[in-house]
Amino acid sequence: MYDDKELKEYRDLMKPPDKFEEGFDWKTIVGAIFIGFLMMPGSMYLQLVIGQGIGPAARWVTIILFAEIAKRSYTHLKQQEIFLLYYMAGAALASPFQGLLWNQYLVQSDAARMLGLTEFIPHWIAPALGSGSYLERTFMHRDWLVPIMLLIGAQLVQRIDHFGLGYSLYRITSDVEKLPFPMAPVGALGTMALAESTEDKKTGWKWRVFSIGGVIGLAFGFFYVLLPALSGLLFTEPIRLIPIPWIELTMHTEDTLPAVATGIQFDLGLVFIGMVLPFWAVIGGLVGLIVTIIANPILYAHGILHRWHPGMATVETVFANNFDFYMSFGIGLGLAIGVVGIYYVIKSFRDTSGKGLDFSVLFNPPEGRGDINFWVSIGIYVFSTLCYIAFCVWLVPSFPWIFFVLYGFIYTPVISYITARMEGVAGQFISLPMVREFSFIAGAKFFGYQGLEIWYAPIPIHNYGEATVQFRQIELTGTSLRGIIKAEIIVFPIVMISSLLFSQFLWQLAPIPSPEYPFAQELWHLQALNTLLMQTSTLEGNSLFFEALSGPVVASGLGLGLILYSVLNVLGLPVLLVYGVVRGLGQSTPHGLLLEVIGALLGRFYFMKKYGKQWRHYAPVLLAGFSCGMGLTGMFAMGCTLIMKSLGRLAY
């Protein structure tokens, strides 16, 4: 695993610089205001209309606009300044849909009514169904005061927590164990391209590649985002030459492929993502999907997928299949991945344990990197975990508090370290499925807890291993951690205020979800069904979750995952193929995987032959440029939509 050739290619893309700079100045402050009050509404609008995948475009839009302003001011943006803008834009892109907008929908959703859970959703998440705020579609109502204050408090602790255990693990895995973090350079190369664009375009390739991707993104974004948005303002129905989110084919293939969700998603960005992702991970996903397509009709014929019936579309098919089989099977596959990850962490730890690790570097970091004292970061972790525990004891006093302590101080550090090593060695995220859920169920079964409050409490069960990759990216771009901390202090209040204001504004324009927000209208119902189905497990009486959970199916998923891994490992196939196959075997919406495979094949067999190993550098920069082009069209569409609808409201 440590010597995987494909991983080595990613690992060697970039080396840490010798000099670090903060990059924090007046440009960063202006950037924070710009991100909060111009990019935040754009990001929120695009996610409601188009969905996931377009969000990172907001980062590149922010950077490219500031780079152009700087050039016209006879100055330029340093690489560290660009990365801070990138970092702050990422903070602003934290999805609000698990917050206020999602909560208001959940209380009013058909899924909650259908499952009989509306009255059980706690009022500190969203007001009860009879609140006048729902009629007025406003968060500026006294019924929302407690949910808003709780959300702000939890977000504040979360941002402080960012520099706790995740940073400590980064110091251990990167500085002490010197793990390579093969996927970190992929995230850092885009900002490097833009830094080059502001300094010397003539001698480098990055800006040229970024521009090519940007032009493609602008052209595709015109048809995918801008044309539907503008035509929707002028006509009764928007003109959609490219369907959003996909072309539905399930009802056309149900005779030959019963219980199989089929369709095609025409988001060109998936092709570029396929070029960037490790080739064998994408091919593994295709193999897993093919197996699923073959297996579903067989499972249906044997009465296992018995809730599916002809006439169901993608969303209904996926939910029915999840209920009958794939939820349990996915738990087993997740356990298999977790077991494999733990095995490799132990194996790699043994491989490095005899190398005489130097722990003194924890207290003697590289000069100029702006590191936090190691013990301070541990103190931050302890403080934030105690805050989470206090929140939970206050909000859910009937749930046994010992679980919160075990989450925060036992499970979280163990799984975070395992993930940090897996990210450091193989660029893979590891999580054990259903730990949180099964602990809730255990609390209900053995300690008599009943209710839904525990599902919404800020439980201190986190996986900080992924944060190590972000800190590695900060290091690779030569950015001092002091600049990151200052950026956090500036951006937090701006993001909180703008998030509340524009959540209110978007909700005022139209109900969420509604035809004005097609992606949310298409998929939020499925997400609500899956979320609430799980939550029935802690209520008195017959739980739909227990009806859906099957021990033998979980065991079969675990066994198949381990056997599959063993066979592929014996055959000497790349480790990323294993993760891809397992990903494809999990029931999901497969509509976009075809374009990912096309991108992977183009990258591997055309561009790799044409450009050699340099293509590994080109691909992430090309994706960044495409995202920027898409983001520019999306921002223009958002601006026109918000202005026209605001004028329409003012007219009456």
N, C-alpha and C positions, 0 to 999 in steps of 0.2 A: 504493500500500500504506500509506504513512504517513498518508494522508487517509481511510482506510476509515471510513465513518460508524459502523459497529457498534463498531469498536475505540475510536473517539472517545468513545462513550457510556461504555465501561468506564473509559477514561482519566480522565474527569472526575468519577468517583464520589467521590474523596477527595483532599484536599490535605494535605501535611505540616504538622504543628503548629509553633507557634513555641517551645514549651517541651518539654523532655525530662526524664524522671525514670527512676531505676533500677528502682524497683518491687521491689527485693530486700529482704526482711525476714524475720522469724520465720515469717510466713504461708507464704512461699515454701519455707522449709526443711520445715515440716510438710507442705506440698503435695507436695514431692519424695518424702517417705516414704510418703505416702498413694498417690501415683501408682505407686511402685515395688512396694508390697506389697499393694495392693488393686486398682488399675486394671490393672497388668501381667498378672496371671493372667486377669482378665476379657477383656482384649484378645486374649491368646493363645487362650483357649477359644473366643471368638466367631469368630476367624479359622479355627480348625479345624472348627467346626460350620457356619458360614454362609459364610465366605470374605471376599474383599476387598469394600470398600464400607462395612462397618460400623465399621472401625477408627477413623475420626475421631470417632465418637460418644463414645469414651472421653474425648476432650478436653473435650467439652461437659459430660459427666457430672461430671468433676472440677471444672470451673469453677462449675457451677450449685450443686453441693453446698457448695463453699467460700463461695459468695456467700450462701447461706442461713444457714450457720453464722455468717458475719460479721454478718449482720443481727440474729441472735439474741444476738450479743455486743455489740450497740449500736455497731457500727462498719460500715465498708463497704470493699469492695475497689476500689482505684484501677484505672483502665484499664491502667496498666503492670503492676500485680500480676496482673491477669487474663491479660494477654498472656504473662507469664512462666509462669503455670500452663499456658496453652495450648502454649507452646513446650516446656516440660518433658514434658508429656504426649505431644507429638509425638516427642520423643527416646525415650520409653519404648515407643512403638509401633513402633520399628524391628523388622521382622519377624524372629522367631527361627527361622523355618522354613528359611531359607537357612543357618542355623547348625546347632546340635546336633540338633534334632528332624528337620530335613530330611536331615542327613547319616546319621543312624542308619537312616532309611528307605531312603536311596539304596543303601547297602551291602547291605541285605536285600531290595531290590526285585526283582520279577519282571522289570522292564525290564533291570536290570543282568545278571541271569542269562541272559535271552533273548539279549542282545547279547554275552555272554561277557566282560563287563568287570568283574565283581565283584573279581577278584584284582588288577586294575590300579588300583583306587581307593586313593589314598595313605593310609597308616595315620595320618598327622598330621592327617587330616580326620575319620576315624572308625576305630575298631579293626577288625581283620580279622573276617571272618564268624564265626570260631570263638570269639570272645571271650565269656567268661561274662557280660559286662555285658548282652548281648542277651537271654539267658535270664532274668536278674533284672530287666531293663528299668530299669537304673540308670546314671546318669552318675557316681555316687560310686564309681568303680572306677579302679584305677591305669591301665588301658588308655586312659582318657579324659583323663589328665592333660595330655599334649602337645596334643591338640586344643583343650582348654579354655584353656590358657595362650596358645596361638597366637591363638585367637579374641579373648581379652581384649587382647593386645598390638595386634592389628590394629584393634580398636575404639578403643583409646586414641589411636593415630596418626590414625585417621579423625576423631575429635572435635577434635583439635588442628588437623588439616588444614582443618577447617570455616572457620577464620578466616584461611586463607592466600589462595590464588589467587581463590577465589570472592568474598571480601571486596574484594580489590584490583580485580577487574573491576567490582564494584558501585560503587566509588569512581569508576572511570573512566567507566562508562556513565551513572551517575545524576548524579554531581556535576559531572563535566567536560562530557560530551556532553549531559547533561540529557534523556535519553530518557524517555518517559512511563510505561513499564511498565504497560500497560493492565489486566493481569489481577491485579496486586498488591492493588488495593482490594477485590476479591472475597474474598480471604482475611482481610483486616483487619476487614471490616464485622461479622462474627459476634462478635468480642471487643468491638467498640464497642457492640453491642446489650446484651451482658451488663454492660458498665460502666455503661450507662444504667440497667439494671435495679437496680443497687445504689445509685444516686444519686437519680434523680428519675424515677419511672415515669410520673408524671401528665402531664408536658409532652412526652414523646417517644413515638414509634411503635415503636421497635425491640423493646422488651420485650413489647409486645402481639403483634407478629408472631412473635417467638420463641416465645411461649407457645402460640400457635395451632399452630405447627409441632410443638411438644413434645407437645401433646395428641394430634395425629394420629399421631406416632411411638409414643406409649404404646399407643394403640388397635391400630395395625397390629402393633407388636412383641408384643402379647399373643398374637395368632394365629400370627405368623411364628416367634417365638423361644420365648416362655414356655410356651405350651400343649404343643408337642412335648417340651420339656425336662421339664416336670412330669409329663406323662403317661408319659414314658419311665421315670420313677422309680417310678411306681405300677403300670404294666402291662408286659406282656412286649414290646409294640410301642408306640412313640410315636404319638400322634395328630397327623397332619400335614394340616391343612385346606389349607395352602398348600405345595405341593411345594418342597423344597430340593434342589439349587439351581434346577431347572427341570422343566417337563413335557416329557418326551422324545417327540418326534413324528417323528423321522427314519425309523423303520421303518414309519410309517403313510403317509409321503409319498414313499417310495423309488420307487414305480412311476411317479409323474408327475414327481418331481424327483430323479432318481438322482444320487448323490454330493453331495447338498446336506444339510448338517446343519440340522435344523429343530427348533424347540421354543419354548416361551414361559417366560420368567422373570417371576415375579410379585412382585418386590421393588419396593414402592412408592417406595423411595428413589430409584430410577432416574427416576421421573417428576419428582421435585424436582431431580435433577441435570440433567435435560433443560431445566428452567426456567432454571437458572443458566448452563449452557454457552451459548456464542454460537450463535444460532439457525442460521446458515448452516453452521456446523461440523457440527451434528446432521443437518441436511437433506443435506449432502454425504455423511455416513456412510450415510444411507438410500439415496441414489442409488448409491453404491458397492456396497452390499449387494444391491440389486436387480440390478445388473449381474452380480454374482457368482452369484446364484441362476439367472440366465439362462445364464451361461457354463458353469457346472459340468456340466449335462447334455450340453451340446455337447462339452465337453472329454472327458467320459466316453464319448460316442458315437464320438469319434475315437480312442479308445484312449489318451489322454494321462493321464487319471485311472484307470489300469488296476488299481491295488491295491484300490480300493473294490469291495465286492460287497454285494448285498442282505443285510440282517440286521445291518449295522453300526449302532451307536448313535452319538451325537454325538462322543464322545471318539475312537473308532476311526476315524470318518469324517474328522475334522479331521486326525488324524495321517497317515492314508493320503494325503489330498489334499496335505498339506504335503510329504510325501515325494515325491510324483509331480510337483508343479507349484508350489505356493504358497510354499515356502521360497525357491526361486530367484526367483519372480516378486516376492515381497516384498522381496528384496534389491534388485532393480531399482527398485521403487517407492521404497524408502528412499534409494537413490542419487539418484533424481530430486528428491525433497524436499531432500536435501542440496545438490544443484546449485542448485536454486531459492533455497534459503536463502543460500548463498554469494553468488549473484548479487545478491540484495537487500541483503545486508550491504555489498557493494562499492558498490552504487547509493546506499544511504542514507549511506554514509561519504563519498561524493563530494558528496552534497547538503549535508552538514554541514561538510565540510572547509574551505569558504570562509567560515565564520562566525567564525573566529578563536577557537578553543577556548582556554579559560584553564586551563592545567594547574597553576597555582599553588594552586587550591582543593584539590588533593590533599594539600597540606601546611598548609592553613588551613581545616579543616572547620568546620561550624556549631558554635557553642558549646553545650556541654551534651549533645551527641549521644553522647559517650563513644567517639569513634573511635580505632582503633588507628593508630599511625604507619604510613604507607604502606609504608615500607621494612621494617618489622617483619613486616607481612603477607606481603611477598615472601619474607622470610627463613623464615617458617613454611612457606610452600609449598616452598621448596628443601629444608628440613630433612625435612619429611614425605615428599617424593618420594625423597630419599636413603634414608630408613628403608624405604620400600616396596621400593626396589631391593635393599637389603641383605637383606630378608626373602626376596625372590625368588631371589637368588643362593645363599642358604643352603638354601632348600627345593628348588630345581630347578637344581643346579649344571651339569647337562648342556645346559641351554638357553642359547643365545648371549646374554651379558649386554648386548650393544649394543642389543638390542631394548628392554630395560627402560629404558635411557637415552633412546631415541627416543620411547617411550611418554610418559615423564614430562616431558621438557623440550622436545619438539617438537610431537607430536600433541596432547597435553592442553591446552597454552595456546592453540593455534590453534583447535581445535574449541570450547573454552570461550568464547573471545572471540566467535566467530561466534554461538554460542547466546545469549550475554549480550546481544548486539545484537538478535537476533531476539526474545528475550523483552522487551527494552526497547522495541522498535518495534511488534511485532505480537502479543506474548504467546504465541509459539510456540517449542516445544523442537525443536532440530535435532540429529540424530545421523547419522553416516555408518555404515550397517549393515556388520557383519561385519569391521570393521577389525581388531579384536582376534583374531577367529577366523582370518582369512586370514593374519595375521602368525604365528600359531601353526603354521599349515599350512606357511608358507614356512620357518619354523625347522625343521620336520620334513623338508621336501623338500630344502632346500639345505644344511642344516647337520647332517643326520643324527640329529636328535632323535627319540626314540620314547618314548611313555609318556603317561600322563594327568595327571601332577603339575602341569603348566603350567596346566591348566584350573582348578585349585583354589588356585593361588598368588595372593597379594594384588598383582596387577599394577597398576602406577601409571598406568593408562589411565582417566582420569576426565573427566567433563564438568561443570565447575564453573559453567557458565553459569546453570543453574537456581537456584543459591544466591543469585544477585543478586536474584531476586524475593523471597526470604525476608528479605534485608536491607532491601529496600524496604518490606516489610510492617512490620518492626521500626520503621523510620523513621516510617511513616504512623500508627502507634499511639502515637508519642511516647515510646518506650522507649529508654533509654540502653543502649548496647552493653555498658557495664560490668555492668549487671544481667544481661545474657545470659551473659557470661563467668562470673560468679559462679554462676549457675544451672547452667551446664555442669559446673563443678567439684563442685557438690553432688550433682547428679543422676547423674553417671557411675558412681560406686561403688555407689550404691543400685540402679541399673538392672542393673548387671552381676551383683550378688549375687541380686537377686530373679529375674532372667531364668534363672539357673542353677537356683535352687531350684524355681521353678514349672515349668520344663521337665521337671525330674525328677518333680515331683508329677503333672503331666498324663500323663506316660508311664507312671507307676506305676498310674494309674487304669485305663488301657486301652491296648492297642497303638495306635500311630499310624502309618498310618491304620487305622481300624476303623469298624464301624457306629456307634460312639459319637461319631465325628467325621465326619459324612457328607460335608462338602465336601471334606475331605482325601482321603477314600476315593474320591470321584468323580473328582477332577482331578489328584491327585498322580501317578497312573500316566502320564497324558498328559505332564505336565511332565517326568517322569523319562525317558520315551521321547525327547522332543525334545532334552533336555539331553544324554543319552548318545549319541544318534545323531550329534550334532555332534562329540563327543569321540573318536569312532572314527577321525577324520581324521588323528590323530597317532600311530596305531598301525601296526605293520608289517602288510602284507598288504592285502587288499581292504577299503577303507573304505566303509561304508554311506553316509557323508556325501558322498563323491565320486560315489557312485551316484545320490544324490538331487540333487546340484548340476548344473545345466544352464546352460551359457554362453548359448545362444540365448534361453532363457527369461528369464535375468537381463537380457539386452539388450532383450528385448521389454518387460519391466517398466519399464526405464529410459526407453525410447523412448515408451511409452504415457503414462508419468507426465509427461514433458516436453511431449508433444503436448497432453495433456489440460490441463495448466496454461496453455499458450500459447493454446489455444482459449478457455478460460474467462476468461483475462486480456483477450483481444481483445474478448470480448463484454461486458466491464466488470462481470463478476459479482464478488461479494465474495471476498477472498483466503481467508477462512476456509472457504468452500465447497470450495476446492481441497484443503485439508488434510483436510477431512471425506470427500471422495470417495476420496482415496487411502487413508484409514483404512478405509473400507468395502470397498475392493477387496482388502485383505489378508485372507487366510483366518483367521477366528477363530470364536468361538462367538457367533452373532448374536442369541441368544435375548433379551438384554436391550435391544437397540436399539429395539424397538417401543415400549417404555415411555418411553425417552428421547425418541423422536419425539413421543409423545403429550404429554409435558411441554413440549417446545419449542413445539408448536402451541398448547397452552393458554396458555403464557406470551405468545406473540407475538400471538395473535388474540383472546384473551379478557382476560387480565390487563393487557396493555399498553394496550388500549383503555379498560379500566375505570380504571386508575390512572396512565396516562401513563408518562412517563420515570421516575417514582418507583418503578415496578415493578423497575427495575434495582437499586434499593437493597433492596427488600423480598425479592427472590428468595433471595439468599445467606443472609439472616437466617432466612428460613423453612426453608431446608435445614439450617441449623445447629440450629434448634429440633427439627426432625424427627430429626436424628441424635442429639440429646440424649435424646429420648423413646425411641427405639429402644435407645439405650445403657443407659438405666435398666432397661428390661425385660430386656435381655441380661445386665446385671450381676446382677439378681435371679435369673434362671435359672441363671447360672453359680454363684452362691452356693449355691443349693439343691442343684444337682448335685454340687458339690464336697463339701458337708457330708454329703449322704446317702451318697455313694460312700465317703467317708472313714470314716463310721460302719460301713458294710458291711465294709470291710477290717479295721477294728478288731475287729469281732465274731468274726472268724476268726483 
